[in-house]
Amino acid sequence: MQADQIDVVHEKLKGYLDGNYQEDELISALPAEKQPILEKYFTAMSQAGALHRGGAGEAAEMTVLEDGRSLIVTLQNKKISVFLDGDGTDSHVTEDHSHDACLRFVTPQQMDAHWKHIWRSRKHGPHLLYVVEQDERANIEERKKYALWLLGCSRMDCWEERRIRLYTLDRTAPALRCFFQTYLFRDNQSKKSDTSENAARKSFAPELVTATDEDQLPLVSAQATVPFYSSSVAGCGLEYSLLCEDLEREFMVQTVLDSEVQTKDNEAQGEAEAERFSCVAELKDWQHPASKLQRTRVDRRQASRWPVAGSLLHLRLRALERYWWMLPENQNGSGDNVNLLERVEKGNPHPQIAYLADVLRTRRHVLDATIHTTACGLHVCQSGTHIAYSLVKAKAIRDVLLAVIKDEFHRESLSGVEIKHECDFGSFLSKEESQQLIVRQSALLDERRVNRRFTFKHVRRFGISAWIGELGPLVHEINGNHESSRS
């Protein structure tokens, strides 16, 4: 709260805020010209959750059951478990449906361990609140006071979707500050209009991605992570908004998969099985128009090389491209030798290609490249050691230009950072054009009598949706031997 002499108003008034006075009694005790000051004060304090407006008998009752270093708090028909000492990371606590919320006091090191359980959280379950304190020496009585105050002003009875909040505790101030909050599973479908409610939802989205300290021209670079978590994902690309989306999805995929494979169902489970996670496999026989779905398990190390897309449609396109590229017949071929910069200048290029070409012209006038198209429709563009392939010709050219610019302008600063936008088909194709391209490619696979298996997984956290997967030949088991059905 900020206002002229607000501290003076508070000091004079706080002694009367004990539940024994009505609001109108206190206001009427002041001269008429000063009453608006008190009204604004009451409104701001109640909005901040620090003041209950109403009679003492209407105040929410809080029931507290103590058990050593933990509490069970009942407030406004909500049952909250409080752990005053954050040792232990039992996953059943975060998914205990007998409680409406779970509040823990943890150190930064303990918070890192708890993130692994948060990634495995389901859509329905208790709200998760964490107070992160640097000092490992826990003062249980002080933490108890902070916990009861925090729960008392949290307005948890108004929370609908499952939430996570992180606070820092600074005893020198003293201050309890919320620095990270989000919905664990935000319903994006409800954000169709720009109403005040939906605007509040958007403001609740966490800032997972931040720009790095490197030069942000001509390429941008950023990193995705969450507070007090040891893993992160970095990358560079053409546009910051596009890069943010790529990094958010990749970060969610990495964290969720890492947490899933670290869970063992029982002690007898082997190490190899513990490295596998559940996916969906779409099986397609070239002789039959319909495909069949089944559950399967995939090795995490294999899946770590899969592309990450924002939609199943774009994942299918990139999986097709990777499948065709792995065939030896498509990796060798001769094409037209062109000066890529001159070709772009003479044509009507895509805006991204035009921008990248303009950037390169500040350093060079010639960019020798070869471009050829394979029998399956895969466009391959190569300049020196940089090579890109795509079913969309403009995308292949764009990707090669990105690689050349990274080498030309950011060779040292971004040497270990990958270029993203692998599944960026939305910049080049409409949804209908992407669907038509997939139909043509599927018909070509049937024409070549290719039985195939499309394995994929959908990951969704914090309102971020990501798809991963790969396309490969379908393998039948014949007489105990595995034999590819591709003829």
Secondary structure, DSSP 8 states (H G I E B T S, - for coil): ---TTHHHHHHHHGGG-SSSS-HHHHHHTS-GGGHHHHHHHHHHHHHTTS---S-GGGS--EEEEEETTEEEEEETTEEEEEESS-----HHHHT-TT-SEEEEEE-HHHHHHHHHHHTT--SSS-EEEEEE-S--S--HHHHHHHHHHHHHTS-GGG--S-EEEEEEEETTTTEEEEEEEEETT--GGG--S--HHHHHHHHTS---EEE-SS--SSSEEEEE--TT-S--EEEEES-HHHHHHHHHHHHHHHHHHHHHHT--SSTT--HHHHTEEEEEEEEE-TT-SSEEEEEEEEEHHHHTTS-EESSHHHHHHHHHHHHHHHSHHHH----EEEEHHHHHHHS---HHHHHHHHHHTTT-S--EEEEEE-TTS-EEEEETTEEEEESSHHHHHHHHHHHHHHHHHSTTTTTT--B--TT--TTT--HHHHHHHHHHHHHHHHHTT--EEEEEEEEEETTEEEEEEEEEE-EEEETTEEEE---
